[in-house]
Amino acid sequence: PLFKINKNYISVCFPMLGGTLTSVSISVIGYMSFKISAYPISAKIPISCIPTIYIKRTPATSGRFGISDLCKVGHHSGEFRTAIPNLEQPFPYDFNRCYELKHVFLLVSALRDGTASQCEVPRDSRFPECPGKVDWMRARWTSDPCYAFYGVDGSDCSFLIYLSEVEWFCPPLPWRNHTNTPTQHTQHIKSPKRQVRKLHLNIYDKEILTILIHVGFLTEESGDVFSPKVLKGGPLGEMVQWADILTALHVLGHNLKISMSVKELQGFLGVPPGRGSCPLTGPLPFDLIYTDYHGLQQMKQHMGLSLKKHKCHIRVIDTFGTEPAYNHEEYATLHGYRTNWGYWNLNARQYMTMFPHTPDNSFMGFVSEELNETEKRSIQQNKVNNMAVVYGKEASMWKQGKESFLEILHRYMEVHGTVYYETQRPPEVPAFVKNHGLLPQHELQQLLRKAKLFIGFGFPYEGPAPLEAIANGCIFLQPKFQPPHSSLNHEFFRGKPTSRQVFSQHPYAEQYIGRPHVMTVDYNNSLQFEAAIQEIMRTKVEPYLPYEYTCEGMLERLHAYIQHQDFCVPQPPFIPANFSRLGSASGSRVIGPLFVPLPNSTALGWASNATAPTAWPPLSSLRLLVSQEGQSCVEACQSAGWICEPAHFPFINNKDALRGLEVQCEVVDSEINHILPAFSVMRRECSLQREPLLFSCAGHSPKYRRLCPCRDFLGGQVALCRDCL
């Protein structure tokens, strides 16, 4: 061989010639062209290589051979020919012995620059994983073609270049050019701003973002189980929400790219070829990525380490919510919260739900059709007082246990169904039910505008249909669950990353709408059920739609999230000692309490004359209170008429908050637990949170009372506080 750096390096090979190597000029198809002058080196070189090589003899008087011109990587019928005089026979293509001409470049370049000795694996305390990563690359660099795509060729030099410039496990090599680091990320992509129709929102002339939409659950690679069921009565809630997200982002004026397959996803992200082991280089071409759990898994498979680097840009559309204890991978694994979902170590507010049931997450929602005044009057005039429509499009929903209360309903009302069937009426549907089959949306709307009652069977949970029925003037009747359904006792919720208890089929309708539009009763109590039917027939209601589910409400909410939620900026720990307030007498700055009592309340608020660090929602919305033992902050805040705000946890996770609440602590420590900050009254022990990803509104313990950061909210828009806009 001509050169050999280490045992893993494949020798550079040329035809057997005596003489001195003076220059090499190489063109590698698909890579680069270069010419390198090397130090004179005498060698005898065996014929064992793959490229076509042209040899040109210099004048005889020089006594030297000049190797120049062209070497091309290529193959013809699996063989290579040389232009060496007196050598007519082809020699075989041996890919394993000579791995592309990049070897020539790296070897000669290293010898020319004197860098071969500088490719020793560094022992640097700042990069403790570097030696192990180099060992891993030595053994497995051929396991994924993406490594070769980035120039890895089996040499330690190539390993160190890759691990310091494409990944970040090793220190930069001093002899490399570092003036243009390819992995720097520019957070915002500037694009021309354009005006958006106002829609009563202050959304003029805002920055336009480039956004990727990847609907993972509809991709063929995820096994798309939804699309085939759309026309057979299958669930439509997720599709309704995705359609509204796309429409809202478009109306707000952002630039959208939509991928519906893994191939499209790879193309949009600029993923290198291979199996996803290598990260992206260069900036992420999108400001935000909206996807779901299926899409997140696909991104993990194809983005490699880049997912960790760029995950702050991701928003996960998550129907049923993800609580922090399930989201923190290590904590979930150690404490029994690990499920098939969750464990992504995101900020919990990056998960976006269909209803505001999980304050740890962000409430995305959807849009239901809003009627004008003329349509509302027409509906009220044409309501059929004894007409009911059943919420259940699949025949399986009518099985077992429905007969008794349907018989009671039938005594008072004409019962209509919209159950899917192909040729014959489903046998599960009682004969007295007038079944219309699966209806197009506009025909379903007409049916709901006539009906007085929309009745649920207990499943599906938390869908959009009850809101549509209420918006069309129906009263929604739903079953109360005793005991409440959860992952502990119900198969549907088992494996979902939430411990939430569901007390009715549609908790949002029960809590945020309520009577007279929504009635929740025990279907197993026939007297209670019959009394509810009688009350419904006597009650007159107007069509009603909460503002947050109108077109304007969703635009307002989504616009606020895009403008104010930034999970890419590192949040330093909040240190109360760094903040002060203005003295009332002289205007001088004095140290004072950050939390002050609120009028007519046991809760504390942020002191109005205290320096407020940058936060969204703003700290003027903060309401600090203490839960009861065994009570979560979700429940504690709701009982006070507020909502838990996880973004405020860092500002109450300190001794100042404990002192303000007059909590008696003999010991104050910091731990990793999703119920913290909290204290034990019996033991007089107080604990603060050490892991920010575990700040949780949902956590609770029978032995601890929790410090809860509540906030106010706008009427009809629970996602936003009064000072949020």
NUZA-719563 format. One line per 8 residues: number of its first residue (from 1); for each residue x, y, z of C-alpha. Coordinates in steps of 0.5 Angstrom, whole numbers, padded with zeros to 4 digits. Example, Ala and Ser with C-alpha at 12.3 -4.5 7.8 and 13.67 -1.06 7.14 Angstrom:
// NUZA-719563
1> 0025,-0009,0016 | 0027,-0002,0014
***
This chain:
// NUZA-719563
1> 0000,0000,0000 | 0002,0007,-0001 | 0000,0010,0006 | -0004,0007,0012 | -0006,0011,0018 | -0009,0006,0022 | -0012,-0001,0022 | -0019,0001,0020
9> -0016,0005,0014 | -0017,0002,0007 | -0010,0003,0003 | -0010,0008,-0003 | -0008,0004,-0009 | -0005,0005,-0015 | -0002,0001,-0021 | 0005,-0002,-0019
17> 0010,0003,-0021 | 0017,0006,-0018 | 0018,0013,-0018 | 0016,0019,-0014 | 0009,0021,-0013 | 0009,0029,-0014 | 0001,0031,-0015 | -0005,0028,-0016
25> -0011,0031,-0019 | -0018,0027,-0017 | -0025,0028,-0019 | -0030,0024,-0015 | -0037,0024,-0019 | -0043,0026,-0014 | -0038,0029,-0009 | -0032,0034,-0011
33> -0026,0036,-0015 | -0020,0038,-0012 | -0012,0038,-0014 | -0007,0037,-0009 | 0001,0037,-0009 | 0004,0032,-0004 | 0011,0032,-0001 | 0015,0027,-0005
41> 0014,0020,-0003 | 0017,0014,-0006 | 0013,0008,-0006 | 0012,0001,-0010 | 0004,0001,-0011 | 0000,-0006,-0012 | -0005,-0006,-0017 | -0011,-0008,-0013
49> -0016,-0001,-0014 | -0023,0000,-0017 | -0022,0007,-0021 | -0020,0008,-0028 | -0013,0011,-0027 | -0009,0015,-0033 | -0002,0015,-0032 | 0003,0020,-0036
57> 0010,0019,-0036 | 0014,0026,-0035 | 0021,0027,-0039 | 0025,0021,-0038 | 0031,0026,-0036 | 0027,0027,-0030 | 0027,0020,-0028 | 0020,0021,-0025
65> 0013,0019,-0026 | 0008,0025,-0025 | 0001,0022,-0023 | -0004,0027,-0026 | -0011,0028,-0030 | -0017,0024,-0028 | -0019,0019,-0023 | -0026,0017,-0024
73> -0031,0013,-0019 | -0035,0009,-0024 | -0036,0002,-0026 | -0038,-0002,-0032 | -0041,-0009,-0032 | -0038,-0009,-0025 | -0030,-0008,-0028 | -0025,-0003,-0029
81> -0020,-0002,-0034 | -0014,0002,-0033 | -0010,0006,-0039 | -0003,0004,-0036 | 0001,0002,-0042 | 0002,-0006,-0043 | -0004,-0007,-0039 | -0010,-0010,-0043
89> -0014,-0014,-0038 | -0019,-0011,-0033 | -0019,-0012,-0026 | -0025,-0014,-0021 | -0029,-0008,-0018 | -0027,-0009,-0010 | -0031,-0005,-0006 | -0029,-0007,0000
97> -0022,-0006,-0001 | -0022,0001,-0004 | -0028,0005,-0001 | -0028,0011,-0006 | -0023,0016,-0008 | -0025,0021,-0002 | -0019,0016,0001 | -0014,0019,-0003
105> -0016,0026,-0002 | -0016,0025,0006 | -0010,0022,0006 | -0006,0026,0001 | -0009,0032,0005 | -0007,0030,0012 | 0000,0029,0009 | 0001,0035,0006
113> -0002,0039,0012 | 0001,0035,0017 | -0005,0034,0020 | -0005,0026,0020 | -0002,0026,0027 | -0007,0031,0030 | -0013,0026,0029 | -0012,0023,0035
121> -0018,0022,0040 | -0018,0028,0045 | -0019,0027,0052 | -0023,0033,0054 | -0027,0034,0060 | -0032,0038,0056 | -0033,0033,0051 | -0033,0026,0056
129> -0037,0022,0051 | -0032,0023,0045 | -0028,0017,0046 | -0034,0013,0047 | -0037,0016,0040 | -0031,0015,0036 | -0031,0007,0038 | -0038,0007,0036
137> -0036,0010,0030 | -0030,0005,0028 | -0035,-0001,0030 | -0041,0001,0026 | -0040,0007,0021 | -0043,0003,0016 | -0049,0001,0019 | -0052,0007,0016
145> -0051,0011,0009 | -0052,0018,0012 | -0045,0017,0015 | -0042,0016,0008 | -0046,0022,0006 | -0043,0027,0011 | -0036,0024,0009 | -0034,0019,0014
153> -0030,0014,0011 | -0027,0009,0016 | -0021,0014,0018 | -0021,0017,0025 | -0020,0024,0022 | -0027,0023,0019 | -0030,0020,0025 | -0027,0027,0029
161> -0029,0031,0023 | -0036,0028,0023 | -0037,0028,0031 | -0035,0035,0032 | -0038,0039,0026 | -0044,0035,0024 | -0046,0032,0031 | -0043,0035,0037
169> -0040,0030,0042 | -0032,0032,0040 | -0029,0038,0040 | -0027,0042,0034 | -0021,0040,0030 | -0016,0046,0031 | -0014,0045,0023 | -0021,0045,0021
177> -0024,0052,0018 | -0029,0054,0023 | -0031,0060,0020 | -0038,0057,0017 | -0041,0052,0022 | -0047,0049,0018 | -0051,0047,0024 | -0052,0054,0027
185> -0060,0055,0027 | -0063,0062,0025 | -0070,0062,0029 | -0074,0066,0025 | -0075,0066,0017 | -0076,0073,0015 | -0081,0073,0009 | -0085,0079,0006
193> -0091,0081,0011 | -0098,0081,0008 | -0104,0084,0011 | -0109,0079,0014 | -0117,0081,0014 | -0118,0083,0021 | -0124,0079,0023 | -0124,0084,0030
201> -0117,0081,0031 | -0111,0086,0032 | -0107,0081,0027 | -0105,0087,0022 | -0098,0086,0020 | -0095,0081,0024 | -0089,0077,0022 | -0090,0071,0017
209> -0088,0064,0019 | -0086,0058,0015 | -0090,0052,0018 | -0090,0045,0017 | -0096,0041,0018 | -0095,0033,0018 | -0101,0029,0020 | -0098,0023,0022
217> -0104,0019,0023 | -0106,0019,0016 | -0100,0017,0013 | -0099,0010,0010 | -0093,0009,0014 | -0097,0009,0021 | -0102,0004,0018 | -0108,0010,0017
225> -0114,0007,0020 | -0118,0013,0020 | -0119,0014,0013 | -0122,0008,0011 | -0127,0009,0017 | -0129,0016,0015 | -0135,0014,0010 | -0137,0008,0015
233> -0139,0012,0021 | -0131,0012,0024 | -0129,0018,0029 | -0128,0025,0025 | -0126,0029,0031 | -0118,0029,0030 | -0120,0031,0022 | -0124,0036,0024
241> -0119,0039,0028 | -0113,0038,0023 | -0118,0042,0018 | -0119,0048,0023 | -0112,0048,0024 | -0110,0049,0017 | -0115,0054,0016 | -0113,0058,0022
249> -0106,0058,0020 | -0108,0060,0013 | -0112,0066,0015 | -0107,0068,0019 | -0103,0069,0013 | -0097,0064,0015 | -0093,0060,0009 | -0095,0053,0010
257> -0092,0046,0007 | -0096,0040,0008 | -0093,0033,0008 | -0098,0027,0008 | -0092,0021,0008 | -0085,0020,0011 | -0082,0021,0004 | -0085,0028,0004
265> -0083,0029,0011 | -0076,0027,0009 | -0076,0032,0003 | -0079,0038,0007 | -0074,0037,0013 | -0068,0036,0008 | -0066,0029,0012 | -0060,0026,0009
273> -0061,0019,0006 | -0060,0013,0010 | -0064,0010,0017 | -0064,0017,0021 | -0058,0016,0025 | -0055,0023,0023 | -0057,0030,0024 | -0059,0035,0020
281> -0054,0040,0018 | -0056,0048,0017 | -0062,0051,0020 | -0069,0048,0021 | -0073,0050,0014 | -0079,0052,0019 | -0081,0056,0024 | -0086,0051,0027
289> -0088,0044,0026 | -0095,0042,0027 | -0095,0034,0028 | -0098,0029,0032 | -0096,0023,0036 | -0095,0018,0030 | -0091,0024,0026 | -0087,0025,0032
297> -0085,0018,0032 | -0083,0018,0024 | -0079,0025,0026 | -0075,0021,0031 | -0074,0015,0026 | -0071,0020,0020 | -0068,0026,0024 | -0064,0023,0029
305> -0060,0027,0034 | -0063,0033,0030 | -0070,0032,0033 | -0067,0033,0040 | -0064,0040,0038 | -0070,0042,0034 | -0076,0040,0038 | -0077,0046,0041
313> -0081,0048,0034 | -0085,0042,0035 | -0093,0043,0037 | -0096,0036,0038 | -0104,0036,0037 | -0106,0031,0042 | -0113,0030,0043 | -0113,0027,0050
321> -0107,0031,0053 | -0100,0029,0056 | -0099,0030,0063 | -0092,0032,0065 | -0090,0025,0069 | -0091,0021,0063 | -0088,0026,0059 | -0081,0026,0063
329> -0078,0020,0060 | -0073,0018,0066 | -0078,0020,0071 | -0084,0016,0067 | -0080,0010,0067 | -0077,0010,0074 | -0084,0011,0077 | -0089,0007,0073
337> -0092,0013,0068 | -0088,0010,0062 | -0094,0008,0056 | -0093,0007,0049 | -0094,0015,0048 | -0091,0021,0052 | -0084,0020,0054 | -0082,0026,0049
345> -0079,0031,0054 | -0082,0036,0051 | -0085,0042,0055 | -0092,0040,0057 | -0095,0046,0053 | -0092,0044,0047 | -0098,0039,0047 | -0104,0042,0044
353> -0111,0039,0046 | -0118,0039,0043 | -0121,0041,0050 | -0118,0045,0055 | -0118,0039,0060 | -0111,0039,0061 | -0108,0046,0064 | -0101,0043,0063
361> -0102,0043,0056 | -0104,0048,0051 | -0111,0048,0049 | -0112,0048,0041 | -0119,0047,0040 | -0123,0047,0033 | -0129,0051,0030 | -0136,0050,0030
369> -0141,0053,0025 | -0144,0059,0028 | -0151,0062,0026 | -0153,0069,0025 | -0159,0072,0028 | -0164,0070,0023 | -0162,0063,0023 | -0162,0063,0030
377> -0170,0065,0030 | -0171,0060,0025 | -0169,0055,0029 | -0173,0057,0035 | -0179,0057,0031 | -0178,0050,0027 | -0176,0046,0033 | -0180,0039,0034
385> -0181,0039,0041 | -0181,0031,0042 | -0175,0030,0037 | -0169,0027,0039 | -0163,0025,0035 | -0158,0019,0038 | -0150,0021,0038 | -0148,0014,0036
393> -0146,0013,0028 | -0143,0006,0029 | -0148,0000,0030 | -0143,-0003,0036 | -0145,0004,0040 | -0152,0001,0041 | -0150,-0006,0044 | -0151,-0008,0051
401> -0155,-0004,0056 | -0158,0001,0052 | -0165,-0002,0052 | -0168,0001,0058 | -0167,0008,0058 | -0168,0008,0050 | -0175,0005,0052 | -0176,0011,0057
409> -0174,0016,0051 | -0179,0013,0046 | -0185,0014,0051 | -0184,0021,0050 | -0180,0023,0044 | -0179,0021,0037 | -0172,0018,0036 | -0168,0019,0030
417> -0161,0015,0029 | -0155,0016,0024 | -0152,0009,0024 | -0148,0007,0018 | -0150,0001,0014 | -0149,-0002,0007 | -0155,-0006,0005 | -0159,-0008,0011
425> -0161,-0004,0017 | -0157,-0006,0023 | -0160,-0011,0028 | -0157,-0007,0034 | -0162,-0001,0033 | -0169,-0002,0036 | -0174,-0002,0031 | -0178,0004,0034
433> -0171,0009,0032 | -0172,0012,0025 | -0165,0011,0022 | -0163,0016,0017 | -0156,0012,0016 | -0150,0016,0015 | -0151,0023,0013 | -0147,0029,0010
441> -0145,0035,0014 | -0151,0039,0011 | -0156,0034,0012 | -0154,0033,0019 | -0154,0040,0021 | -0162,0040,0018 | -0163,0034,0023 | -0160,0038,0029
449> -0164,0044,0027 | -0171,0041,0028 | -0169,0036,0034 | -0170,0038,0041 | -0165,0033,0044 | -0158,0030,0043 | -0157,0024,0047 | -0150,0021,0048
457> -0149,0014,0050 | -0143,0015,0054 | -0138,0014,0048 | -0134,0017,0044 | -0131,0021,0049 | -0130,0029,0048 | -0132,0029,0041 | -0134,0036,0037
465> -0141,0033,0035 | -0145,0035,0042 | -0142,0043,0041 | -0145,0042,0034 | -0152,0040,0037 | -0152,0045,0042 | -0150,0051,0037 | -0156,0048,0033
473> -0161,0049,0039 | -0161,0042,0042 | -0160,0040,0049 | -0155,0035,0050 | -0156,0030,0055 | -0150,0025,0057 | -0149,0020,0062 | -0145,0021,0069
481> -0140,0016,0070 | -0140,0013,0077 | -0134,0011,0078 | -0130,0016,0074 | -0127,0013,0068 | -0119,0013,0067 | -0113,0009,0065 | -0114,0005,0072
489> -0121,0002,0070 | -0123,0003,0063 | -0120,0000,0057 | -0120,0006,0052 | -0116,0010,0057 | -0111,0005,0059 | -0104,0007,0056 | -0106,0014,0055
497> -0101,0019,0058 | -0106,0022,0063 | -0109,0020,0070 | -0115,0025,0068 | -0121,0022,0071 | -0127,0023,0066 | -0134,0024,0070 | -0138,0024,0064
505> -0138,0023,0057 | -0136,0030,0055 | -0133,0034,0061 | -0132,0041,0057 | -0140,0041,0056 | -0141,0039,0063 | -0136,0044,0066 | -0136,0050,0062
513> -0143,0050,0058 | -0148,0046,0063 | -0155,0047,0064 | -0160,0049,0061 | -0156,0047,0055 | -0153,0041,0058 | -0156,0036,0063 | -0151,0030,0066
521> -0155,0025,0069 | -0154,0017,0072 | -0157,0013,0066 | -0158,0007,0071 | -0163,0011,0075 | -0169,0011,0071 | -0173,0016,0075 | -0167,0021,0075
529> -0167,0019,0067 | -0174,0020,0066 | -0175,0027,0070 | -0169,0029,0066 | -0173,0028,0059 | -0179,0031,0062 | -0175,0037,0064 | -0172,0038,0057
537> -0179,0038,0054 | -0181,0044,0058 | -0174,0048,0057 | -0173,0053,0052 | -0166,0054,0050 | -0163,0059,0044 | -0157,0056,0040 | -0151,0057,0044
545> -0143,0056,0042 | -0138,0058,0047 | -0133,0064,0044 | -0127,0060,0044 | -0130,0055,0039 | -0132,0060,0034 | -0128,0062,0028 | -0126,0069,0031
553> -0124,0065,0038 | -0120,0060,0035 | -0116,0065,0031 | -0115,0069,0037 | -0112,0064,0041 | -0108,0061,0036 | -0105,0068,0034 | -0103,0069,0041
561> -0100,0062,0042 | -0095,0064,0036 | -0094,0071,0038 | -0092,0069,0045 | -0090,0062,0046 | -0083,0061,0045 | -0080,0054,0048 | -0073,0055,0044
569> -0071,0061,0049 | -0067,0057,0055 | -0071,0059,0061 | -0066,0061,0067 | -0068,0059,0074 | -0072,0065,0077 | -0068,0067,0083 | -0073,0072,0088
577> -0067,0075,0091 | -0065,0079,0084 | -0072,0082,0084 | -0074,0088,0088 | -0080,0093,0088 | -0080,0101,0088 | -0080,0104,0095 | -0087,0108,0096
585> -0084,0114,0100 | -0077,0116,0096 | -0078,0112,0090 | -0072,0108,0092 | -0071,0101,0090 | -0072,0096,0096 | -0073,0089,0098 | -0080,0087,0099
593> -0085,0081,0098 | -0086,0079,0091 | -0093,0076,0093 | -0099,0080,0097 | -0105,0078,0099 | -0111,0079,0094 | -0117,0083,0096 | -0123,0078,0099
601> -0119,0072,0098 | -0114,0067,0101 | -0110,0067,0095 | -0104,0072,0093 | -0102,0076,0087 | -0096,0078,0084 | -0094,0085,0088 | -0096,0091,0083
609> -0090,0095,0085 | -0085,0089,0084 | -0080,0088,0078 | -0084,0083,0073 | -0079,0079,0069 | -0081,0077,0062 | -0087,0072,0062 | -0093,0070,0058
617> -0098,0069,0061 | -0096,0076,0065 | -0095,0075,0072 | -0101,0080,0073 | -0105,0074,0072 | -0102,0070,0077 | -0106,0068,0083 | -0102,0063,0088
625> -0106,0059,0093 | -0105,0052,0097 | -0109,0046,0095 | -0112,0041,0100 | -0108,0035,0102 | -0110,0030,0096 | -0112,0035,0091 | -0109,0037,0085
633> -0107,0044,0083 | -0113,0043,0077 | -0118,0042,0082 | -0115,0047,0087 | -0115,0053,0082 | -0122,0051,0079 | -0125,0051,0086 | -0123,0058,0086
641> -0126,0060,0079 | -0119,0060,0076 | -0115,0055,0072 | -0108,0053,0073 | -0102,0056,0069 | -0096,0052,0069 | -0092,0057,0066 | -0092,0061,0073
649> -0089,0055,0077 | -0082,0058,0076 | -0084,0064,0080 | -0087,0060,0086 | -0082,0055,0086 | -0078,0059,0092 | -0078,0060,0099 | -0081,0067,0098
657> -0088,0064,0096 | -0087,0059,0102 | -0086,0065,0107 | -0092,0069,0103 | -0097,0063,0104 | -0094,0063,0112 | -0092,0056,0111 | -0088,0053,0117
665> -0082,0049,0114 | -0077,0046,0119 | -0074,0043,0113 | -0073,0046,0105 | -0070,0042,0100 | -0071,0041,0093 | -0073,0034,0089 | -0075,0031,0083
673> -0082,0030,0083 | -0089,0032,0080 | -0092,0034,0086 | -0087,0039,0088 | -0087,0045,0090 | -0091,0042,0096 | -0091,0041,0103 | -0093,0036,0109
681> -0096,0039,0115 | -0095,0034,0119 | -0088,0033,0118 | -0087,0041,0117 | -0083,0039,0111 | -0083,0043,0105 | -0080,0041,0098 | -0078,0045,0092
689> -0078,0042,0085 | -0071,0041,0082 | -0074,0039,0075 | -0077,0044,0071 | -0080,0039,0066 | -0084,0036,0072 | -0088,0042,0074 | -0095,0039,0074
697> -0102,0042,0075 | -0104,0035,0075 | -0100,0032,0080 | -0103,0030,0087 | -0101,0027,0094 | -0105,0025,0100 | -0099,0027,0104 | -0098,0034,0101
705> -0101,0040,0100 | -0099,0044,0094 | -0097,0051,0092 | -0101,0052,0086 | -0100,0058,0081 | -0107,0059,0078 | -0109,0065,0073 | -0115,0069,0071
713> -0118,0068,0064 | -0123,0071,0059 | -0130,0070,0059 | -0131,0064,0054 | -0123,0064,0052 | -0120,0060,0058 | -0114,0059,0054 | -0112,0067,0055
721> -0112,0071,0061 | -0115,0078,0062 | -0108,0081,0060 | -0106,0076,0055 | -0108,0080,0049
***
